[in-house]
Amino acid sequence: MGKAIFQTDIIELGEQVDAFFEEGMFVLFGENVPDTLKDFCHFIDQKNVDGTIKKGDKLVIDQKEYLITAVGDIAQSNLETLGHLTVVFSGAKEAGLPGSICVEAKPMPKLSVGSKLSIVED
């Protein structure tokens, strides 16, 4: 496996994070989350991004790997500035949301406080 370009931990869960679970997606946010999204987010320890997120990289969640199949136009800048990223488990070749990444269509893991996430270069 290549270099980890982003690593973080889940530090808090919004009260309604399960609302997006059925849709196969989750939302990460750092400290400056808008009030309208607060209940739906997984809060992360905001860290620097050391590289460019691209198709073919891997999202690793608690040691399980998911191939990144698409990266939205502003996903990288949102992650860098806000700690914000939407992850969609659809396997789509194009990101439907500009601030999202798509990963292969596998069952989505249940995130909890202490879950570890990283993005690793191919």
C-alpha positions in Angstrom: 0.0 0.0 0.0 1.2 3.5 -0.8 1.5 6.6 1.4 -1.4 7.8 3.5 -2.3 11.3 2.3 -5.0 11.8 4.9 -5.6 10.3 8.3 -8.1 11.1 11.0 -10.3 9.7 13.8 -14.0 10.0 14.4 -14.3 12.1 17.6 -18.1 12.6 17.8 -21.3 11.5 16.1 -24.3 13.7 15.2 -27.6 12.6 16.7 -29.0 11.5 13.3 -26.0 10.0 11.5 -28.0 6.9 10.7 -30.3 8.9 8.5 -27.9 8.6 5.5 -26.9 5.0 6.4 -29.7 3.5 4.3 -28.6 5.6 1.4 -25.1 4.2 1.6 -23.3 7.5 2.5 -21.8 9.3 5.4 -20.7 12.9 6.0 -17.5 14.0 7.7 -17.0 17.4 9.1 -14.3 19.2 11.2 -15.1 22.0 13.6 -17.0 24.5 11.5 -20.1 22.4 10.6 -23.2 24.4 9.6 -26.1 24.0 12.1 -28.3 22.5 9.5 -25.9 19.5 9.0 -24.7 19.1 12.6 -27.0 16.2 13.5 -26.1 14.2 10.4 -22.3 14.4 10.6 -19.5 12.3 11.8 -17.1 14.8 13.4 -13.4 14.3 12.7 -10.2 15.6 14.0 -9.3 18.0 11.2 -5.9 17.2 9.8 -3.8 18.3 6.8 -4.1 16.6 3.4 -0.7 15.6 2.1 -1.3 14.9 -1.5 -4.1 14.8 -4.1 -7.1 12.5 -3.8 -7.7 10.6 -7.0 -9.5 7.7 -8.6 -7.7 4.5 -7.8 -6.7 5.6 -4.3 -8.1 3.7 -1.3 -10.3 4.8 1.6 -9.3 2.8 4.6 -11.9 2.6 7.5 -10.8 0.6 10.5 -8.4 -1.4 8.4 -11.0 -2.2 5.7 -10.1 -0.9 2.2 -12.5 0.7 -0.3 -11.4 1.6 -3.8 -12.1 5.3 -4.7 -14.0 5.3 -8.0 -14.7 9.1 -8.3 -13.7 12.4 -6.8 -15.9 15.5 -6.8 -14.5 18.8 -8.1 -14.4 20.4 -4.6 -13.9 17.3 -2.4 -10.2 18.0 -1.9 -10.6 21.7 -1.1 -13.6 21.0 1.3 -11.5 18.4 3.1 -8.5 20.7 3.4 -10.4 23.8 4.5 -13.4 22.4 6.5 -12.6 18.8 7.2 -15.7 18.1 5.1 -16.2 15.1 2.9 -19.2 13.1 1.8 -18.4 9.4 1.1 -20.8 7.5 -1.2 -20.7 3.7 -1.4 -22.0 3.5 -5.0 -19.1 2.6 -7.2 -20.1 5.5 -9.5 -17.5 6.7 -12.0 -18.6 10.3 -11.6 -19.3 12.0 -8.3 -22.9 13.1 -8.0 -22.0 15.8 -5.4 -19.1 18.1 -6.0 -17.9 17.7 -2.4 -18.0 13.9 -2.4 -15.9 10.9 -3.2 -17.4 7.6 -4.4 -16.0 4.3 -3.4 -16.8 0.8 -4.6 -20.3 -0.5 -3.9 -19.6 -2.6 -0.8 -21.6 -2.6 2.4 -21.0 0.6 4.3 -19.3 0.2 7.7 -20.9 1.6 10.8 -18.6 4.3 12.1 -18.2 5.0 15.8 -16.2 7.3 18.0 -12.6 6.2 17.7 -13.0 4.8 14.1 -9.9 5.5 12.1 -10.1 6.8 8.5 -7.3 7.3 6.0 -6.9 7.9 2.3 -4.0 6.0 0.8 -2.4 6.7 -2.6 -2.5 3.8 -5.0 
